[in-house]
Amino acid sequence: MTFQIDAAGALLETDLPLPKRSGKVRDVYDLGDELLIISTDRISAFDWILPVGIPGKGQLLTAMSRFWFNLLDFPNHLVSCNLPLDRLPGIDPTPLAGRSMVVRKADVVPFECVVRGYLEGSGWSEYQDNGAVCGIQLPAGLQQCDRLPEPIFTPATKAEEGHDENVSFERMAETIGDDLAMRLRTATLNIYQAAAEHARQRGILIADTKFEFGIAQDELILVDEVLTPDSSRFWAADEYEPGHAQPSFDKQFVREWLGSTNWDRNSPPPPLPADIVARTREKYQEAYDRVVG
């Protein structure tokens, strides 16, 4: 078994003696009846995994997901955040400390369940084009980052490579059935409302986020990560001012730095400078500190 750790101490890759598949951030191992999810320190932007990691990011994502799973009143896949050492004899657990989740297996719904409380990102781009987001018509005259009259559910396809594609609720329902689609929409909006209220009390606005759901023993459950800076836009409530992009506690900071370079987005991205790595780590840490308290 091996661990790839970069010069700054970020864990980029794990290789345990178990069946494995990897996402942009997580390495997922098959334990038979359960899965072991390891959150690495990898960071992605514009559909590329960057060659430099953010030290400690995996622990922060794991801790924040654990916090939300425990807080939210909705079934989820989390079994334990303890590394199952009995199934990994002889392993050095040190690099994996604080970044492991043992979870129930589930049949994952093939859509990202996105909810937007504010108008930004691809939603803002769509609105500028046609006054709607994922087929939902919005009031005229909204500004960038305006709070929406009410949160909207805007599903997206889950792409193995490249961008997820925003789709209408109707297209989602055609694929998975009306009943499940309506259950997902209701669950997504309810979970978002509860989380947004908690975050607002801590000085954070959750502009938008995405959830993943699965079916386990006929029960709809939350899976993957939940309400982290990787899957959400977090804004400081005391700095909120619609009409332009907001200071954020997510990887928007990395995207903006990449946008300031000559990178063409078609070739491997440049490594992040040490100061960008450090400031990104601070953003993630502040998001965790504010949300968890």
Order of alpha helices (4+ residues) and beta strands (2+ residues): beta-beta-beta-beta-beta-beta-beta-alpha-beta-beta-beta-beta-alpha-beta-beta-beta-beta-alpha-alpha-beta-beta-beta-alpha-alpha
